[in-house]
Amino acid sequence: MSKYEVIIYWSDEDGRFIAEVPELPGCMADGETRASVLSNVETVIAEWLETAELEGREIPVPKGRLAYA
């Protein structure tokens, strides 16, 4: 499991759970259950990190829980 914060919520519009990773721009996944969306987002995080490394982009250091105003 990655150390990045993952926010999971239900989307009525999509009829699925959505997982977003705030520290990795554009990194998100969906799934029919909380378990499936968590599994899916871990795959997407790994792919995001791999792509960033291949393209020479900066990879953010996981900050843990983020504070929102």
HUWOPE-V653416 format. One record per backbone hydrogen bond with DSSP energy under -0.5 kcal/mol. NH is the residue of the N-H (numbers start at 1). CO is the residue of the C=O. If there is no record, write none. Layout:
BEGIN
nh->NH co->CO
nh->NH co->CO
END
This chain:
BEGIN
nh->7 co->20
nh->8 co->6
nh->9 co->18
nh->11 co->16
nh->12 co->10
nh->15 co->11
nh->16 co->11
nh->17 co->31
nh->18 co->9
nh->19 co->29
nh->20 co->7
nh->21 co->27
nh->22 co->20
nh->24 co->21
nh->25 co->23
nh->27 co->24
nh->28 co->26
nh->29 co->19
nh->31 co->17
nh->37 co->33
nh->38 co->34
nh->39 co->35
nh->40 co->36
nh->41 co->37
nh->42 co->38
nh->43 co->39
nh->44 co->40
nh->45 co->41
nh->46 co->42
nh->47 co->43
nh->48 co->44
nh->49 co->45
nh->50 co->46
nh->51 co->47
nh->52 co->48
nh->53 co->49
nh->54 co->50
nh->55 co->51
nh->56 co->52
nh->56 co->53
nh->57 co->52
nh->60 co->58
END
